């Protein structure tokens, strides 16, 4: 009986929504739709920031910039994933194949189902965080008063800071655009959260495969000499699949408006750095397991094979941000220190 896949239902919904699910229908139309929608909205947001950069108050400027940058980054992520669709599709097919492998032992299934529970919790956590971020931001924007009467007639405020080439403050256009902005921002928040959950799911899956490789390495010495060569070949194949998966893988008003997005960005950075630390820790287990097995009792050919495995596991697996910085707990701590310093400077200046 096939196991559940580590790609949870919210992640699947997101991938289907943006045209990244393997062999899904209408993915070209979905990509065109999101390109038009996100390209138009981001353009209007950037237009607002450029137009009112020198005249708008600091809270409104930070509000517009924070949301604009967040949406722009999500849009760039989508474009990168669309261009690398074939690679992502192959990775997901490898994941599905691993989970539908009928030859899995009970212990191997336990390794994988443990990570399934963790991935499900991460997905739910990110859905809640990003949903609350969007709702709190919308409430703070529409309910908190600020002095932008000179920018919007009749003191009406748009949910997102955008500049349109026409008057949007007339009924019912204003109401329609406000609802459309909320739907757009919630969709973008959901996409951003689920893309983070997808990254965590793939790393957790690799972690479970590393556990399986370590267990098979330890069990090699318990088999007869005729089976050792076959088992070592299977371990090497699993290790190569793991390497393939890794190769294919980025004042009160001010606080009230920007804090939810700050929390969301911090949560996103934490998930990336935590999964990077988890992957590095798991990869070191392969080397330990290879050392722990009784490889010196094997024949010369199999001993050389084990030595090749040891040489291939000398460098731990790492997640990097564009190969510029390694994602780990230390990096996350440094990010917190720097971001806290910037916030304190902004508050002192304001």
Secondary structure as GFF3:
##gff-version 3
##sequence-region A 1 350
A	DSSP	alpha_helix	9	17	.	.	.	ID=ss1
A	DSSP	alpha_helix	27	51	.	.	.	ID=ss2
A	DSSP	alpha_helix	58	83	.	.	.	ID=ss3
A	DSSP	alpha_helix	85	99	.	.	.	ID=ss4
A	DSSP	alpha_helix	106	143	.	.	.	ID=ss5
A	DSSP	three_ten_helix	153	155	.	.	.	ID=ss6
A	DSSP	alpha_helix	173	220	.	.	.	ID=ss7
A	DSSP	alpha_helix	225	247	.	.	.	ID=ss8
A	DSSP	alpha_helix	252	292	.	.	.	ID=ss9
A	DSSP	three_ten_helix	295	297	.	.	.	ID=ss10
A	DSSP	alpha_helix	300	312	.	.	.	ID=ss11
A	DSSP	beta_strand	320	321	.	.	.	ID=ss12
A	DSSP	beta_strand	325	326	.	.	.	ID=ss13
A	DSSP	alpha_helix	329	349	.	.	.	ID=ss14
###
